[in-house]
């Protein structure tokens, strides 16, 4: 993990613009809804992701393993949804904090093995089962030390995240394309349009206690269903 962090680097901050396409994972129809998003990272361990829209105020903030989501002007969740855990690898760019996040995600970081994935040899943190190639864990390409696959399970649900086309700005690396599979069905595709190094973000943007004090609480709902409906309503 130390070598991975040395490869992708932790700058002061990153600003990224991306397009996210949500597919109809409940059936085979080739339809999707699309959103434009802005992500700002303030390192260490802080992220703010917001939908670019003139009609809605939807964003979430993650800061030092805490999470809050604002949907339509109210607090909709304090638990990070499974399908948003693709950002784990991007926020936590110190090897010790990333290992902590993997532990919190239910991955057994005491187990490390070699596995072949997409015709490449990978270090795998999280398991050593030879028959089951899709156990919870993090796949790291042996030659490049770049994360290529991340699998998390929670409450009998499973997400598989694939990272492609890592690019470099200065010494910092970021994946330009991300695929998300939910319960073995294609759920979302992320295309990163640009990412740049920035250092002038206000810490107040990531203050979860302050953000929570500004918005009323929404009635709890199924987080995944709410996540999909929010995209459809756009």
Secondary structure, 3 states (H helix, E strand, C coil): CHHHHHHHCCCCEEEEEEEEEEECCCCCCCCEEEEEEEEEEECCCEEEEEECCCCCCCEEEEECCEEEEEECCEEEECCCCHHHHHHHHHHCCCHHHHHHHHHHCCCCCCCEEEEEECCEEEEEECCCCCCCCCCCEEEEECCCCCEEEEEEEECCEEEEEEEEEEEEECCEEEEEEEEEEECCEEEEEEEEEEEEECCCCCHHHHCHHHHHHHCEECCCCCHHHHHHHHHHCC
